[in-house]
Amino acid sequence: MAERNPKAILIFTAFLPQFVSPQLPASSQFLILGSLFLLLEFIAIMLYAWLGLHMKKLLKKPHAKKVSNRMCSSLLASAGIGLLVSQKSH
């Protein structure tokens, strides 16, 4: 059985219908919008894969790995501090 992608289901059921005109045939509009969504999703996945290949090569260098680790830890620490000082809205 094929796995289901909940993101795709949400896009098709919650996001795309707001761009469908009731005066025109819905099936052709969904076909166009769905095709564009799938094309953009494919491009994004290919971009992630390409970046992953290049980052893998880059992060084999000890200095680049050290810089990356420091940047990631700084971002995580900043997010933690931001959560710590943020106020809850009631």
C-alpha positions as CSV (number, residue, x, y, z in Angstrom):
1,M,0.0,0.0,0.0
2,A,1.3,3.5,-0.9
3,E,1.9,5.9,1.9
4,R,-0.2,9.0,2.1
5,N,1.2,12.5,2.4
6,P,-0.9,14.5,4.8
7,K,0.5,17.7,3.5
8,A,-0.7,17.0,0.0
9,I,-4.1,16.1,1.3
10,L,-4.3,19.3,3.3
11,I,-3.3,21.3,0.2
12,F,-5.9,19.8,-2.0
13,T,-8.7,20.0,0.6
14,A,-8.0,23.2,2.5
15,F,-5.8,25.5,0.4
16,L,-6.6,25.0,-3.3
17,P,-10.4,25.3,-3.1
18,Q,-10.2,29.0,-2.2
19,F,-8.7,29.6,-5.6
20,V,-11.4,27.7,-7.5
21,S,-14.0,29.9,-9.2
22,P,-17.6,28.5,-8.8
23,Q,-18.5,29.9,-12.3
24,L,-16.0,27.6,-14.1
25,P,-15.6,23.8,-14.2
26,A,-14.0,22.8,-10.9
27,S,-12.3,19.7,-12.3
28,S,-10.2,21.6,-14.8
29,Q,-9.2,24.2,-12.2
30,F,-8.2,21.5,-9.7
31,L,-6.2,19.7,-12.4
32,I,-4.3,22.9,-13.2
33,L,-3.7,23.9,-9.6
34,G,-2.8,20.4,-8.6
35,S,-0.4,20.0,-11.4
36,L,1.3,23.3,-10.5
37,F,1.5,22.2,-6.9
38,L,3.1,18.9,-7.8
39,L,5.6,20.6,-10.2
40,L,6.6,23.0,-7.4
41,E,6.9,20.2,-4.9
42,F,9.1,18.3,-7.3
43,I,11.3,21.3,-7.8
44,A,11.6,21.8,-4.0
45,I,12.5,18.2,-3.4
46,M,15.2,18.3,-6.1
47,L,16.6,21.5,-4.6
48,Y,16.8,19.9,-1.2
49,A,18.5,16.8,-2.6
50,W,21.0,19.0,-4.6
51,L,21.7,21.1,-1.5
52,G,22.1,18.0,0.6
53,L,24.7,16.6,-1.8
54,H,26.7,19.8,-1.7
55,M,26.4,20.3,2.0
56,K,27.7,16.7,2.6
57,K,30.8,17.5,0.6
58,L,31.3,20.8,2.4
59,L,30.7,19.5,5.9
60,K,33.5,16.8,5.4
61,K,35.9,19.6,6.0
62,P,36.6,20.0,9.8
63,H,36.5,23.8,9.8
64,A,33.2,24.0,7.9
65,K,31.7,21.4,10.2
66,K,32.8,23.4,13.3
67,V,31.3,26.6,11.8
68,S,28.1,24.8,11.0
69,N,27.8,23.3,14.5
70,R,28.4,26.7,16.1
71,M,25.8,28.3,13.9
72,C,23.2,25.6,14.6
73,S,23.8,25.7,18.3
74,S,23.6,29.5,18.3
75,L,20.2,29.3,16.5
76,L,18.9,26.7,18.9
77,A,20.1,28.7,21.9
78,S,18.5,31.9,20.6
79,A,15.2,30.0,20.0
80,G,15.4,28.7,23.6
81,I,16.1,32.1,25.0
82,G,13.3,33.6,22.9
83,L,10.8,31.0,24.3
84,L,12.1,31.7,27.8
85,V,11.6,35.4,27.7
86,S,8.4,35.4,25.7
87,Q,5.2,36.1,27.5
88,K,2.1,33.9,27.2
89,S,-0.9,35.7,25.8
90,H,-4.1,35.1,27.8
